[in-house]
Amino acid sequence: MKQTYTAQIQHSDEWWIGWVREIPGVNCQEKTREELLETLKITLLEALELNAQEASSQMENECFMCIPR
């Protein structure tokens, strides 16, 4: 399943700043728009991987029991 994310970017003085709306904490700052977009992509992928690892870890710590009907 392919997921789409929205990058909000703006130019402020000498810097390009941006963030991904759907994932809190994914925000970056670079000198060029191209660098910003690349850094946002890398940061987003790292955040998604970390979230997946945390979810997997939580699942391992939970106890599941199947109860027959």
Kinemage of the C-alpha trace (Angstrom):
@kinemage 1
@onewidth
@group {chain A} dominant
@subgroup {mainchain}
@vectorlist {calphas} color= white
{ca met a 1} P 0.000 0.000 0.000
{ca lys a 2} L 1.436 3.334 -1.059
{ca gln a 3} L 1.000 6.220 1.368
{ca thr a 4} L 1.101 9.897 0.412
{ca tyr a 5} L 2.457 12.583 2.740
{ca thr a 6} L 2.250 16.369 2.502
{ca ala a 7} L 5.393 18.477 2.813
{ca gln a 8} L 4.731 22.073 3.865
{ca ile a 9} L 7.702 24.214 2.836
{ca gln a 10} L 8.540 27.905 2.877
{ca his a 11} L 11.478 30.158 2.149
{ca ser a 12} L 12.556 32.338 5.067
{ca asp a 13} L 15.516 34.681 4.592
{ca glu a 14} L 18.448 32.428 3.638
{ca trp a 15} L 16.774 29.180 4.654
{ca trp a 16} L 14.177 26.786 3.343
{ca ile a 17} L 12.161 25.256 6.159
{ca gly a 18} L 9.627 22.469 5.976
{ca trp a 19} L 7.721 19.764 7.756
{ca val a 20} L 5.520 16.795 6.985
{ca arg a 21} L 1.980 17.557 8.108
{ca glu a 22} L 0.957 13.985 8.865
{ca ile a 23} L 3.955 12.992 11.030
{ca pro a 24} L 4.795 15.148 14.066
{ca gly a 25} L 8.505 15.767 14.517
{ca val a 26} L 9.446 15.508 10.841
{ca asn a 27} L 10.773 18.993 10.201
{ca cys a 28} L 13.952 20.217 8.544
{ca gln a 29} L 15.874 23.297 7.476
{ca glu a 30} L 18.263 23.596 4.521
{ca lys a 31} L 19.879 26.244 2.307
{ca thr a 32} L 18.178 25.094 -0.902
{ca arg a 33} L 14.720 23.794 -1.763
{ca glu a 34} L 16.185 20.636 -3.305
{ca glu a 35} L 18.252 19.868 -0.195
{ca leu a 36} L 15.196 20.474 1.982
{ca leu a 37} L 13.017 18.072 0.017
{ca glu a 38} L 15.696 15.368 0.136
{ca thr a 39} L 16.266 15.854 3.876
{ca leu a 40} L 12.520 15.758 4.543
{ca lys a 41} L 12.258 12.483 2.621
{ca ile a 42} L 15.114 10.910 4.591
{ca thr a 43} L 13.745 12.160 7.909
{ca leu a 44} L 10.254 10.894 7.067
{ca leu a 45} L 11.567 7.424 6.193
{ca glu a 46} L 13.553 7.308 9.445
{ca ala a 47} L 10.489 8.356 11.467
{ca leu a 48} L 8.311 5.737 9.779
{ca glu a 49} L 10.909 3.032 10.444
{ca leu a 50} L 11.186 4.074 14.098
{ca asn a 51} L 7.383 4.034 14.463
{ca ala a 52} L 7.246 0.557 12.909
{ca gln a 53} L 9.954 -0.715 15.260
{ca glu a 54} L 8.150 0.720 18.288
{ca ala a 55} L 4.850 -0.836 17.216
{ca ser a 56} L 6.538 -4.194 16.674
{ca ser a 57} L 8.196 -3.990 20.077
{ca gln a 58} L 4.876 -3.220 21.760
{ca met a 59} L 3.256 -6.189 20.015
{ca glu a 60} L 5.992 -8.495 21.317
{ca asn a 61} L 5.339 -7.340 24.877
{ca glu a 62} L 1.599 -7.937 24.718
{ca cys a 63} L -0.021 -11.228 25.549
{ca phe a 64} L -2.671 -12.488 23.144
{ca met a 65} L -5.008 -15.306 23.980
{ca cys a 66} L -7.413 -16.997 21.608
{ca ile a 67} L -10.650 -18.004 23.228
{ca pro a 68} L -12.676 -20.586 21.319
{ca arg a 69} L -16.334 -19.833 20.679
